[in-house]
Amino acid sequence: MIEEAVILAAGLGSRLGELADGRPKGFVEVGGMSLIERSIDKLFAAGIKRIVIGTGYREDCYQVLAARDPRITCLRNPGFATTGSMSTLLAVAAAIQGDFLLLESDLLYSARGLSALAAAPGDNVILASDATDSGDEVFIEMAAEGRLHDMSKQRNALRKLDAELVGITRISHAALPTLCAVAARLLPNQPRLDYETCLVAAGMELDIRVLRLEGYPWCEVDTAEHLQRAISRILPRVLKDETHASP
């Protein structure tokens, strides 16, 4: 059973503007609760016993969460302003103790995705959905047997569109050195390297699977439009989905 989670939360969240109220975008509230606190609650309820948050912009906001709960550790990406999500993962890599869930901080999602990832076969599994039409999708192209082949925000960069990245991935501790080695090769020419690019490159050496859940309710919140969609459309679907999934 996976007992550790890593949340990438170093970004500036500049596209949210005044809606973020000077805080990281994970602290934007949907349904009276911040995205990050909602996610943390779901992770603990799913059996996660330790959460490492990779911070950067307004790290003090996340330190408040860590001060409240000893199961949360915050580690800073010192170059957050000029680097991408993979550098944040590298900044926390030494603290990761076992197999883990890797999450983005700005997600609203149903807890069903966590249980589905836990039950899915394979050591490294990307949670994916069918089409969301959100306007900021990361598309996934799969190879045989549901293996990851490629990911891109550009539709025409892929031969076929099989799924959309949710932003939650199960990664084995054994795979972490490969991801870090890939990053070391790519970072000199891609300082804003994201973890998705590294997953694709690591897929040449690792067996990385894609778990596509049909009708799975989720969204990320990067803009004012995303936030309105999260409140009016996605949160009701998340709550309904979680109610139906309860025993």
N, C-alpha and C positions, 0 to 999 in steps of 0.2 A: 504493500500500500504506500502511495506517495504521501509524505508528511511535510513536504517543504514547497513553498511557492516563492517566486521572484516576481516583483512588480516593477516594471520600467516606468519611472515617474520623474525623469530629469528635465523634460521639455518645458519650453517657455509658455506654450499655449497661447501664442500671440493672436491667432485667428479668432479667439473668443472675445478679445478686446475687453470692454468694460464689464461684460457678463461674468468674467472670472474674478472681478473685484480685487485684482492684484495678487490672487492666489494661484497655485498650480491648477490646471484644468481638472485634475482628479477631485478637486474640492467643489466643483460645480454641483449644485443640488438638483436632483430629479425626484419628485414626490417627497420633498421634505428631508431628503438624506443625500449626502454627498456620494458621488460615484465610487470613490475610493473606500469609504466606510461600508457602503453596501457590498462591494466586492470582498472586502476583508471578512465581513460577517458570513458571506456565502462560503468562503474558503475554510474558515474555522468549522462551520457546520458540516462541511464535506470531509472533515477529518484531517485537514492541514494543521500541523502543530507549530510551524515556524514560518514566518513571512519575512523575507528580505526585500526592502524597498530601495531601489536605486534612485537616488535623489540628485537634484541639481538646483534648478530655479526654486526659490523659496523653500529650501530644505527644512526650515524651521517649522513649517506647517506639518510636515510628515513626522518631525521629531516629537511633536505634541502627541501624535498617535502612539509612537513608540514609548513615550513616557507613561501612557495609560496602560499599556499591555506589554509585559516582558517577552511575549512571543513574537514581537515585531522588532526588527533591527533595521536601521537606516544606514546606508553607505553612500557616499557622495561621488558622483562623476565630476572631477574637478574641471574637466573641459567641456561641460555640458553645453555651453553657449555656442561652441563651434564644432561639436561632434554629433553623431547620431546615436540611435538606440543600441547599436552593437557595442559602442564604447561604454555605455552604461552597464551592459551585461558584463563586459570585461572588468569593470570597476568593482563588481560584486562577486565575481567568479570564485575567488579564493575562499569566500565565506560559504559557498554552497556545499553542503555535506552529503547529498545523495541525489536520487532522482527527484525531479522538481517540475512544477507547473510554471510556465513563463507567461506572464500576462502584461497587457498594456494597461495603463492607469485610467484611461478615459472611456472605459467600457461600461455599458449597461447590458446585462445578459441574464438569461435564465440559469438557475443552478443545475438544471438538467444537463447542461453541457459538461459540467465538472464530473458528474456521475458517469456520463457516457465516455469521457476520456479515461476515467479510472478503469472502466470495464473493457475498453477497446484492446484488441490484440496488438502486439508490437511494443517496442521500447520507446520509440519516438513517434509521436502522433500529433498532427496539426488539426485543431478543431475548425471545421468549415461549415458553411451554410449554403443553401441555394441562393438565387439572385435576390438582392435586397433593394436594388435601384436607389441606393443612398446617394450616389453621385461622387463618392470618394472611395470606391471599392478597390481592394487588392484581389485580383483574379488569380485563380489557381488552375494550372494545367496538370492533370494526373497522367502517370504512365500506367503500365499494367499492374493489376492487383492493388489499385489504389495508392500506388507509390507517388511521392511528390516528383514532378518533373520540372516545373517552373512556376514563378509567381511574378506578377507585374500589375501596375496600375494602368498600363496601356493595353487596351484590348487587342490591338493589332500586333502586339509583341508576342502573343501566344497563338499556337495553332488551333487551340480549342479552349473554351471556357467551361471548366467542369465544376467549379465551386468558388466561393468567396472566403477569404481569410477572416476569421472572427477576431483573432488576437489573443487566443489562449492555446498554448502548445505544451504537450508533455514531453520532457526531454530527460533522457537517462544521464546519470552522472558520468557514465563511460563515454558518452558522446560529447561532453563538454570540452575536453581537450581538442577534439577535432574542430569544433566550432571556433575555439580560440585560435587555433592554428590558421584556419581559413581567414579569420579577421586580421591576423598579423600579416598575411600576404596581401590582402586587399586594402587595408587602411592607408598605406602610403599614397595611393592614388585616389582613394575615396574617403576623405576625412569625415564625412557625414554618413558613413556606412550604417545601414540599418540591419537589424537581425534577420529580416526576411531574406535579404540577399545572401547572407551567410548560410541560412538553412538550405537554400537552393544549391549553393556551391558544396556544402557538406553532404548533400544528397548523392553526390558522386561517390562518396565513401561509405555513407551510412544508409541504413534502411529507414527512410522517413515516410510514414504513411499519412494519408489524409482521411479524416473521419468527417464525412458530410452528413449533417443532420437536416432533413427536410423540414421546412416550416419553423426552423429554430429562431426564436425572437431575440434579437440583440441589436446593438448599434454602438458606434463610437460617437463622441461628442467633441468635435473640433471647431465648430462654427455656431453662430446663432441659429442657423437653419437646422443644424443637427440637434441642438438643444430643444428646439420647439418640437421637432419630430420625436425626440426621445420622450418628452412629456406627454404629448397628445396621442401618439400612436404606439410606441414601443413599450413603455412602462405597462399599460393595460394588458398587452399581450404577454409580457414577462410574468406578471402576476397571475394571469389565467393559466399560463403554461406550468408554473410552479404549483398552483393549486391542483391541477389535474395530475401532476407527477407525484404528489404526496400520497403515501400509503393510506 
